[in-house]
C-alpha cells in the first residue's frame, strides 16, 4: 500500500531529498509508461523546487558573529560565489 501523499511544503528537507532520490531512480530505470514518467518528472521538479527554497531559507537564517568595535554582532552569512 502506498504512503499517503504529503504536500511538499510539509516535508522536511531530508525527507524531500530522499523522496527526490527515489523519483530519480525510478525515472532512470526507464521501464515506465510515458504518463507515469511525466507524473514522476513533475513530482521531481516540485520536490526539487521545495528543497531549493528550504536551502535558501536556511541560508538566510545562518549568521556569522563578528567582532566590531569590541562588540560581537551578527552579520548575514554570504558565501563567496
Rosetta blueprint (number, residue, H / E / L):
1 X L
2 X L
3 X L
4 X L
5 X L
6 X L
7 X L
8 X H
9 X H
10 X H
11 X L
12 X L
13 X H
14 X H
15 X H
16 X H
17 X H
18 X H
19 X H
20 X H
21 X H
22 X H
23 X H
24 X H
25 X H
26 X H
27 X H
28 X H
29 X H
30 X L
31 X L
32 X L
33 X L
34 X H
35 X H
36 X H
37 X H
38 X H
39 X H
40 X H
41 X H
42 X H
43 X H
44 X H
45 X H
46 X H
47 X H
48 X H
49 X H
50 X H
51 X H
52 X H
53 X H
54 X H
55 X H
56 X H
57 X H
58 X H
59 X H
60 X H
61 X H
62 X L
63 X E
64 X E
65 X E
66 X E
67 X E
68 X E
69 X L
70 X L
71 X E
72 X E
73 X E
74 X E
75 X E
76 X E
77 X L
78 X L
79 X L
80 X L
81 X L
